[in-house]
Amino acid sequence: MHVHGFATLMDYCTGPSFASGGFIADSAFDGSTVVNGSQQQWLVRNSTLDGWTNGVWNQVFSGVVGAPALPYDPPSQAAWMGAPGVDGWAAFKVGDTVTSFSGYGMGSYSFFNQGVDIFAANAFEVPVTLPASSLHDLLTIFLDPSVGKGGILNVVNDTGGSSTVANPDVPVTVVSYP
């Protein structure tokens, strides 16, 4: 499928705009942002996006050009907490009940542009029960120290160094995990 122009994945003409999610594969969206609603679950595979909203709500992007990163504009750390005492959300999370997963060449960047320090505790979160060496060649990076603040504190599950204004444009890597 090729969509040129605005695409919404919910009924936004009437309130409250409900939608439950779905699957998109081998598609291209250009000329506008894809708008989905909150609390949706989407799996997007082998596609191209110009933009995507609400990237925090149970979205999985595999082989997707233009997949969303961490949000740029949380107004404060208090407004962007994964749980009490946990800064932000991971860019990629494997569910706690998953017993087998392999990830290769995964990366995440941070660029928080609201002029306040915003942090994500981890770029990636996976169950600690995964088999050894389930993840390979992970990296995080902090972009644009002239405007950005905050950063990512750990690459995966409190492991790996931080990507912050202290080390901008320098990849922080974890070669193998766990």
N, C-alpha and C positions, 0 to 999 in steps of 0.2 A: 504494500500500500504506500502511496506517496501523497502526503497532505501538504499543500502549499497554502499557508495562511493560518489563521487562528484555529485551534483545536481545544475543545473542552471535554473532559472525561467525566462530567457530571451534569446534572440538570440544574443550571444556574438561573433559569428564568423564574423559578418559583422557589420559595424558601420552605423549609431549610434544605439546601441542595444535597440530597443523599446520593451516594454511589458507593459501591463496594470494592471496585478494583477490577483487575483482569490481567491479560497477557497480550503483549505486543511483540511481534517478531518480524525481522526482515523488512522494516519500514523506514520511511524518511519523512521527517516533519521539518519544513523550512518556511521561512517568512514570518514566523511568530513563535510564541512560547506555548508549549502544551500546558494547559491548566488542569490540574486535578484537585480534588477536594481533600480536606483533612480526613484522617482516619481511614485512608484507602490503602489497599495492598496491590501493588503492580509488579509484574515481572516483565522487563523489557530486554530483549535479546537481539543482537546483531542489527541494530538500527542506528539512525542518525537523528540527533535532536538539535534544534537551534536554542532551545531553552526548555526548562521543566520547573514547575513550581512545587512547593511542599515536598522537597526531597527527603525530609526527615521521617515520613510516615510509611514505613514498611515497604520501601521500594527496593528492588534488586535490579541492577543494570549489569549486563554481561555482554562484552563486545560492543558497547554503545559509544559512539562518538558524540560528545556533548553531554554526557551524563552529569548530573549535578554533583557538586562537591559539598563541603560543609557550607552552611549559610554564611553570607557575608555580613549580615546586618542585625544580629541580635542586639537589642537595645542595652542589655546589661547581662552580667553573668547570672544574676538571680533569675532572669527571665529565660535562661538557657541552661537548665540543670537536668541531667538525665535522671537523677534521684537525689534525695538529700545527701549532701556531701560529695556528689559526683559531678564534676564539671562537664557540661555539654553531653553530646552523644557521639558515639563512634560513627565514622563515615561508612563503615561496613561491619555488620554484626552477624555472626553465625549463632543461631538459636541454641539455647542451653541444652536442649535434648538431642541435638545432632551428634551422632557418634563417628561420622566419617566425613571429611571435607578436605579438598586439596586446593590450595591457592598459589598461583605463580605470578610473579611480577606485579604485585598489587601496590598502588601508591595513593597517597592522599595529601592534599595541600591545605593550608589555612591562609585566609586573608580576611580578617575581621576589620571592617572599615568605619566603625562608628566612633573611633577616638577613645575607646575604653578597652581595658584588657579583658578579652574573652578567651577562655581556654576550653579545649576538649581534653578530657583525661586520657583518652586513647583514640588513635585513628582506627584501629581494628580491635574487635573483641570476639573471642572464640571460646568455646568450652575448654577448660583445662584438661578435660578427659580425652581430647583428640589424640590420635596416635602421634608418635614422635615424627617430626619433620613434615607436618601437614601443610605448613605455610613456607613458601620459599621466596626470597628476594623481595621483601617489603621495604617501602620507604615512605618517609614523610618529608615535607619541605615547607618552610615559611616564606611567603611571598611579600615583596614590597615593604621594606622597613620604613620607607618615607611616609607611608600612609597607614599601614597595617599595625595592629597591636595584638597582644595575646599570643595564641599559638596552640600547638598540640604537645601535650606533656609526655606522652609515651607512644611508641609505635604500635605495640600490641600488648594487651593485658598487663599493663604496668611494666613492660619490658622495652628496652631500647631508649635512646636518649630523647630529648625534647627538641622540637622545631619551634623556635621563638625568634623574637627580634635579636636575641643574642647571637644567633647563627643563621641569618637570612640567606636564602638561595643556596644553602648547603644541604644536600640530602642526608637524612639520618636513616640508617638502614638496619634491618634485622635480616640476616641471611637465611636463618632457618628457625622455625618455632613449631611446637614446643620442643 
